[in-house]
Amino acid sequence: MSFLPIVLMFIVLYFLMIRPQMKRQKEQKAMMEALAKGDEVITAGGIVGKVSKVTDAYVTLEVGNGTEIVVQKAAVSTLLPKGTIKAL
C-alpha cells in the first residue's frame, strides 16, 4: 500500500506529460516525411519559405526570388496552408 501513491503519480505523469509528447513527436516525424516540392513551411528559426528540393536529410527552401537556403529537415517546424506566403 505504501507504493500506491508513487504508482498513481507515475500514471498521472504518463497521461499528462509523456503520452502527449510522444504524440507530438509522431506528428512531427510524419510531417517531415511528407514534405514535398511546393510546400510552404516555417523553420525553427522563423524563416518562411517554399520547398524547392527535398533530400533525405535536407530541404532547400526558396525564401525570395532566386534566393535559396538549405536547412535540415528537423529544422522545419510548421507546414503552412498553400498560398500563405503570398498573403504575407
C-alpha positions in Angstrom: 0.0 0.0 0.0 2.9 2.4 0.5 3.8 2.2 -3.2 0.3 3.1 -4.3 0.8 6.9 -4.3 4.0 6.5 -6.3 2.3 4.3 -8.8 -0.6 6.8 -9.1 1.9 9.7 -9.6 3.6 7.8 -12.4 0.3 7.1 -14.1 -0.7 10.8 -13.9 2.7 11.8 -15.2 2.4 9.4 -18.1 -1.0 10.7 -19.2 -0.2 14.4 -18.7 3.3 14.6 -20.0 4.8 11.6 -21.6 1.9 10.5 -23.8 1.2 14.0 -25.4 4.9 14.5 -26.1 5.1 11.1 -27.9 2.1 12.1 -29.9 3.7 15.4 -30.9 6.9 13.7 -31.9 5.0 11.2 -34.1 3.1 14.0 -35.8 6.3 16.0 -36.4 8.0 12.9 -37.9 5.0 12.3 -40.2 5.1 15.9 -41.3 8.8 15.8 -42.1 8.4 12.6 -44.2 5.5 14.1 -46.1 7.4 17.2 -47.2 7.2 17.7 -50.9 8.2 20.3 -53.5 5.9 23.4 -53.4 5.0 23.1 -49.7 5.2 26.3 -47.7 6.9 25.9 -44.3 8.3 27.8 -41.3 11.6 26.7 -39.8 12.5 26.6 -36.2 14.4 29.9 -36.7 11.3 31.6 -38.0 12.2 31.6 -41.7 9.2 31.3 -44.0 9.8 29.7 -47.4 8.7 27.4 -50.1 10.2 23.9 -50.5 12.1 23.7 -53.8 14.1 20.4 -53.2 13.8 17.6 -50.7 16.6 15.1 -50.0 17.0 12.5 -47.2 18.3 14.9 -44.5 18.0 18.4 -46.0 15.4 20.6 -47.6 16.1 23.5 -49.9 13.8 26.5 -49.3 13.1 29.4 -51.6 12.9 32.4 -49.3 12.9 35.1 -52.0 13.1 35.5 -55.8 16.2 33.4 -56.7 17.3 33.1 -53.0 17.5 29.6 -51.7 18.8 28.2 -48.4 19.4 24.6 -47.3 18.2 23.5 -43.9 17.9 20.2 -42.1 14.5 18.6 -42.2 14.4 18.6 -38.4 14.6 22.5 -38.6 11.2 22.6 -40.3 8.6 23.2 -37.5 5.3 24.0 -39.3 3.7 23.2 -42.6 1.6 26.2 -43.8 -1.5 26.1 -46.0 -0.9 26.8 -49.7 -0.9 30.5 -50.6 0.2 31.7 -47.1 3.4 33.3 -48.4 1.6 35.4 -51.0 -0.7 36.7 -48.3 2.2 38.0 -46.2 
